[in-house]
Amino acid sequence: MRIIMDAMGGDNAPQAIVQGALDSAKEFGVHIILVGRGEEILTAMRRCGYETLPEGVEIAHADDVVDMHAEAADVVKQHKGSSMVQGLKMLAEGQGDAFISAGNTGALLSAATLVVKRIKGIRRAAFAPVLPIGTGAILIDAGANVVCTPEFLLQFGCMGSLYAKKAQGKTNPRVALLNNGVEDSKGDDLHKQAYQLLKEAGEKGLINFVGNVEAREAVGGDVDVIVADGFSGNVFLKTVEGTALYMSKLIKGMFTRNLLTKIGALLCKKGEDIKKQMDYREVGGSLIIGISKPVIKAHGSSDARAVRGAIKQAMGAVNSDYCQDIRDNVALMSLPREVKDV
């Protein structure tokens, strides 16, 4: 398996990207292609203790870098020689099996759509991160599409369900619509119409739709796929991540307060499992689902541990072959053209 990485994307690039790639190549036996400025990548490798390229790691030189302020719509034209665009072209040409970048979110979504392209029949690609809390529910969409139609949400639910089955091994994933109440009459017109479409998909056996879910219940493990428009989903995700970080700090503060609590920490060593579960770095990044090949947006602040998590996530996505499942079922998750909400 070959994973292509944007070595220059993110706040801590290229050092954190290179360190995470080196660790992953050694631990997982995966082949990593680092795309970016060759000399800077080699310098980062030397800082990690490598004088030459280790087995399983190679460099593909790219001079340009897409910064965080680049216009998303123009990135493919204005930054053809960038590590992000070149890496996506390599993926589209079959030189790798998945692509990861911690760079500009909007630019990555736009470039992936234009270069790698969406699966035929999918109206919009969506960010589908695994929540760093609870039982690892998939949130879809988490920010790619602020304005949505009911069909977008229908497709999000179906794609999320297929990914949960294939990549997470959940036999009958529970799909719910994020809303401001559990009753089927709740929400605005978008959510009411989306509810009906998801309900019909459930009745046809395409998904296991369990109805609306409120934000406070969505993290409790009662659902496996949380369907949302991009605006609501992004707000929800940032709230969950912030809560997880805050609780992690609380746990650390409790166990380091004094000698007795430190002793308690030793006796409650499993508490570290809770901290690990709430760490976003463990789940990697956000899959851009709907693109014809796996593309993952890692956190902009990713350190080496988060990069390792993103690589592990990419490997799981490739092995699951979820893209083919979406292709096989795309006709079932689309409305007849004459009744589509546009």
C-alpha positions in Angstrom: 0.0 0.0 0.0 1.3 3.5 -0.9 0.1 6.6 1.0 0.9 10.0 -0.5 1.4 12.8 1.9 1.5 16.6 1.5 4.8 17.1 3.5 4.4 20.9 3.5 0.8 21.3 4.7 0.0 22.2 8.3 1.3 24.4 11.1 4.1 22.0 12.0 5.2 21.0 8.5 7.4 19.5 7.4 8.9 18.3 10.7 5.8 16.7 12.2 4.7 15.2 8.9 8.1 13.7 8.3 8.4 12.3 11.8 4.9 10.8 11.6 5.6 9.3 8.2 8.9 7.7 9.4 7.2 6.3 12.5 4.3 4.9 10.4 6.6 3.3 7.7 8.5 1.5 10.5 5.5 0.5 12.6 2.9 -0.3 9.9 5.1 -1.4 7.0 3.3 1.0 4.7 5.1 2.9 1.8 5.0 6.7 2.3 5.5 9.2 -0.5 6.4 12.6 0.9 5.5 15.4 -1.6 7.2 18.7 -1.1 10.5 20.6 -1.0 13.1 17.9 -1.1 15.8 19.7 0.8 13.5 20.7 3.6 12.1 17.1 3.9 15.7 15.7 4.0 16.6 18.3 6.7 13.6 17.2 8.8 14.6 13.6 8.4 18.1 14.3 9.7 16.6 15.9 12.7 14.7 12.6 13.2 18.1 10.7 13.1 18.0 9.5 9.5 20.9 10.4 7.2 19.4 8.6 4.2 15.9 7.7 3.2 14.8 4.6 5.1 13.1 1.7 3.4 9.4 2.4 2.6 9.8 6.2 2.4 10.4 8.3 -0.8 10.3 11.9 -1.8 8.5 13.5 -4.7 9.7 17.1 -5.1 7.3 20.0 -5.4 8.4 23.6 -5.1 5.2 25.4 -4.3 3.2 25.4 -1.1 -0.5 26.1 -0.7 -0.7 28.4 2.4 -3.7 28.8 4.7 -4.8 32.0 3.0 -4.9 30.7 -0.6 -8.2 31.0 -2.4 -9.8 27.6 -2.5 -11.4 28.0 -5.9 -8.1 29.0 -7.6 -5.7 26.6 -6.0 -5.5 24.1 -8.9 -4.7 27.0 -11.4 -2.6 29.2 -9.2 -0.7 26.4 -7.4 -0.2 23.7 -10.0 3.3 22.9 -8.7 2.3 22.7 -5.0 2.8 19.7 -2.8 -1.0 19.5 -2.4 -2.0 19.6 -6.0 0.9 17.4 -7.2 0.1 14.8 -4.5 -3.6 14.7 -5.6 -2.5 14.3 -9.2 -0.3 11.4 -8.2 -3.3 9.8 -6.5 -5.6 10.4 -9.5 -2.9 8.8 -11.8 -2.7 5.7 -9.6 0.7 6.3 -8.1 -0.7 5.9 -4.6 -3.8 4.5 -2.8 -4.7 7.5 -0.6 -3.7 11.1 0.0 -3.3 13.0 3.3 -2.8 16.7 3.9 -2.9 18.9 7.0 -3.0 22.0 4.8 -5.7 24.5 3.8 -9.1 22.8 4.2 -11.0 24.6 1.5 -8.2 24.3 -0.9 -7.9 20.5 -0.3 -11.7 20.0 -0.8 -11.7 22.1 -4.0 -8.5 20.4 -5.4 -9.7 16.9 -4.6 -13.0 17.6 -6.3 -11.3 19.0 -9.4 -8.3 16.6 -9.7 -9.4 13.3 -8.2 -13.1 14.0 -8.8 -16.3 12.9 -7.0 -17.8 9.4 -7.5 -20.2 9.6 -10.4 -23.7 10.3 -9.1 -22.6 11.9 -5.8 -23.8 15.5 -5.6 -21.4 16.8 -3.0 -18.3 15.4 -1.2 -18.5 15.8 2.6 -16.1 15.8 5.6 -16.7 12.7 7.7 -14.5 12.7 10.8 -14.7 10.1 13.5 -15.7 11.8 16.8 -12.9 11.6 19.5 -15.4 10.7 22.2 -18.1 8.0 22.8 -18.0 5.0 20.5 -16.4 6.6 17.5 -19.5 7.8 15.6 -19.0 9.3 12.1 -20.1 12.9 11.6 -21.1 13.7 8.1 -20.9 16.6 7.0 -18.5 18.5 9.3 -18.0 21.6 7.2 -17.7 21.0 3.5 -21.2 22.1 2.5 -22.7 25.0 4.5 -25.8 25.1 2.2 -27.4 21.7 1.7 -30.4 20.2 0.0 -32.4 17.2 1.4 -30.8 15.0 -1.2 -27.3 15.9 0.0 -28.2 14.8 3.5 -29.7 11.6 2.2 -26.5 10.8 0.3 -24.4 11.8 3.4 -26.4 9.3 5.5 -26.0 6.5 2.9 -22.3 7.1 2.4 -21.6 7.3 6.1 -23.5 4.1 6.7 -21.4 2.3 4.0 -18.2 3.6 5.4 -19.1 2.6 9.0 -19.8 -1.0 7.7 -16.7 -1.3 5.6 -14.1 0.6 7.5 -15.4 0.2 11.1 -16.9 -3.2 10.8 -20.3 -2.2 12.2 -22.8 -4.7 10.8 -25.9 -2.5 11.0 -24.8 1.1 11.8 -27.5 3.3 13.3 -27.9 6.5 11.3 -29.5 9.6 12.8 -30.2 13.2 11.7 -28.7 15.9 13.9 -31.6 18.1 14.9 -33.0 20.3 17.6 -35.4 17.6 18.9 -36.1 14.0 18.4 -39.7 14.4 17.0 -40.1 14.0 13.3 -41.7 17.4 13.1 -38.6 19.2 14.5 -36.3 21.4 12.5 -36.6 23.7 9.5 -37.8 22.7 6.0 -34.4 21.2 5.1 -34.4 18.9 8.1 -38.0 17.9 7.8 -37.6 16.9 4.2 -34.2 15.2 4.9 -35.9 13.3 7.7 -38.5 11.9 5.3 -35.9 10.9 2.7 -33.7 9.1 5.3 -36.8 7.4 6.7 -37.8 6.1 3.2 -34.2 4.9 2.8 -34.5 3.1 6.0 -37.8 1.5 5.0 -36.2 0.3 1.8 -33.4 -1.4 3.8 -30.7 0.9 2.5 -29.7 2.3 5.9 -30.7 1.7 9.5 -32.3 5.1 10.2 -33.2 5.7 13.8 -34.6 9.2 13.5 -33.5 12.6 14.8 -30.8 13.0 17.5 -30.0 16.0 19.7 -26.4 17.1 20.1 -26.3 16.0 23.7 -27.3 12.5 22.9 -25.2 12.1 19.7 -22.0 11.5 21.6 -23.4 8.9 24.0 -23.0 5.9 21.8 -26.6 5.5 20.7 -25.8 6.2 17.0 -23.0 5.3 14.6 -23.6 7.9 11.9 -24.6 11.5 12.6 -26.0 13.3 9.5 -25.7 17.1 9.4 -25.5 20.1 7.1 -22.0 21.4 7.0 -22.7 24.5 9.2 -24.3 22.6 12.0 -21.9 19.7 11.8 -18.8 21.9 12.0 -20.2 23.7 15.1 -21.0 20.4 16.7 -17.6 18.9 15.9 -15.7 21.9 17.3 -17.8 21.8 20.4 -17.1 18.1 20.9 -13.4 18.6 20.3 -13.2 21.5 22.7 -15.1 19.5 25.3 -12.8 16.5 24.9 -9.7 18.8 25.3 -11.2 20.5 28.4 -12.1 17.2 30.1 -8.6 15.8 29.3 -7.1 18.9 31.1 -9.5 18.3 34.0 -8.4 14.7 34.4 -4.8 15.7 34.3 -5.4 18.4 36.9 -7.2 16.0 39.2 -4.4 13.4 39.2 -1.6 15.9 39.6 -3.0 18.1 42.4 -1.1 16.6 45.3 0.8 13.5 46.4 -2.4 11.5 47.3 -4.0 12.2 43.8 -0.7 11.1 42.2 -0.9 7.9 44.1 -4.5 7.6 43.0 -3.4 8.1 39.4 -1.1 5.1 39.7 -3.9 3.0 41.1 -6.2 4.2 38.3 -3.9 3.7 35.4 -6.8 2.8 33.2 -7.7 6.5 33.4 -5.1 7.0 30.6 -7.4 5.0 28.3 -10.1 7.7 28.8 -7.6 10.4 28.0 -6.5 8.5 24.9 -10.1 8.0 23.7 -10.7 11.7 23.9 -7.6 12.6 22.0 -8.4 13.7 18.4 -4.9 12.6 17.4 -5.8 9.0 17.8 -8.5 9.1 15.1 -6.3 10.8 12.6 -8.3 13.3 10.5 -11.4 13.8 8.4 -12.1 11.6 5.4 -13.5 13.5 2.5 -16.1 11.0 1.6 -17.6 11.1 -1.9 -14.3 11.6 -3.7 -13.4 8.7 -6.0 -10.3 7.7 -3.9 -9.5 8.1 -0.2 -8.5 11.7 0.7 -8.0 12.7 4.3 -7.8 16.1 5.8 -5.5 15.9 8.9 -5.8 18.6 11.6 -3.8 21.8 10.8 -2.1 21.6 14.1 -1.2 17.9 13.7 1.9 16.7 15.5 3.7 13.4 14.6 1.2 11.4 16.7 -1.7 12.9 14.8 0.0 12.2 11.4 0.5 8.6 12.5 -3.3 8.5 13.3 -4.1 9.9 9.9 -1.9 7.3 8.1 -3.5 4.5 10.1 -7.0 5.9 9.1 -5.9 6.1 5.5 -4.8 2.5 5.5 -8.1 1.4 6.9 -10.0 3.4 4.3 -8.0 1.8 1.5 -8.4 -1.7 2.9 -12.2 -1.3 3.2 -12.6 -0.3 -0.4 -15.6 1.8 0.6 -15.4 3.8 -2.6 -16.5 0.8 -4.6 -19.4 0.2 -2.3 -20.6 3.8 -2.8 -20.3 3.3 -6.6 -22.4 0.1 -6.3 -25.1 1.8 -4.3 -25.2 5.4 -5.7 -28.3 4.8 -7.8 -30.2 3.8 -4.6 -29.3 7.0 -2.8 -30.3 9.5 -5.5 -33.7 10.9 -6.1 -35.4 10.8 -9.6 -34.2 13.8 -11.5 -37.7 15.3 -11.8 -38.2 15.5 -8.1 -34.8 16.5 -7.0 -34.5 19.5 -4.7 -32.1 21.9 -6.4 
